[in-house]
Amino acid sequence: MLVCLDAGQEIPSRPEPYDVCFYVVEGSGTFTVGNEKAELSSGQMVSAPANVARGIKSKERMVVLGIQEPH
């Protein structure tokens, strides 16, 4: 899935029943996975296991590719 966020937009942290990797195509933001936060920008990625809360908050306009396991 492709996620596009304007500066300051947020996807609140919540658990999902599948593994996912987030690859930042453009921009930067803060990714929360469980109790950890990571500041990522273009060309970086983070993964989140199933049933662990994950969320995204953009610092600037951001395009993120979410690659999830089939479910």
C-alpha positions in Angstrom: 0.0 0.0 0.0 1.1 3.6 -0.6 0.6 6.1 2.2 0.9 9.8 1.6 0.9 12.2 4.5 1.2 16.0 4.6 3.4 17.7 7.2 2.2 17.1 10.7 -0.3 14.3 9.7 -0.4 11.2 11.8 -1.6 7.6 11.7 -2.1 6.8 15.4 -0.3 3.9 16.9 -2.4 0.7 17.0 -1.7 -3.1 16.7 -2.4 -4.9 13.5 -2.6 -8.7 13.0 0.1 -8.9 10.3 3.8 -8.1 9.8 4.6 -5.0 7.8 7.7 -3.1 6.5 7.6 0.6 5.9 9.9 2.1 3.3 10.1 5.9 3.1 10.0 6.9 -0.5 10.0 10.7 0.1 10.1 13.0 3.1 10.7 12.2 6.8 8.8 11.3 10.0 8.7 9.4 13.2 7.7 5.7 13.2 6.6 4.1 16.4 6.8 0.3 16.8 5.8 -1.0 20.2 7.6 1.3 22.7 10.4 2.4 20.3 10.5 5.4 18.0 12.6 5.8 14.9 13.3 9.0 12.9 13.3 7.9 9.2 13.8 9.7 5.9 14.0 8.9 2.2 15.6 5.5 1.5 15.2 4.1 5.1 12.9 1.4 6.3 11.5 -0.2 9.5 9.6 -3.3 10.2 6.8 -4.1 12.6 5.8 -7.6 13.7 2.1 -8.7 13.9 0.1 -7.6 16.9 2.6 -4.9 17.9 1.3 -1.3 17.9 2.7 0.8 15.1 2.1 4.4 14.0 3.5 7.2 11.8 3.8 11.0 12.3 5.2 13.0 9.3 7.6 15.9 9.8 7.2 17.0 6.2 5.2 15.8 3.2 5.9 12.0 3.2 5.3 9.1 0.9 5.7 5.6 2.5 5.4 2.2 0.9 3.9 -0.3 3.3 4.7 -4.0 2.4 2.6 -6.4 4.5 2.4 -10.1 4.7 -0.7 -11.7 3.1 -3.7 -11.9 5.4 
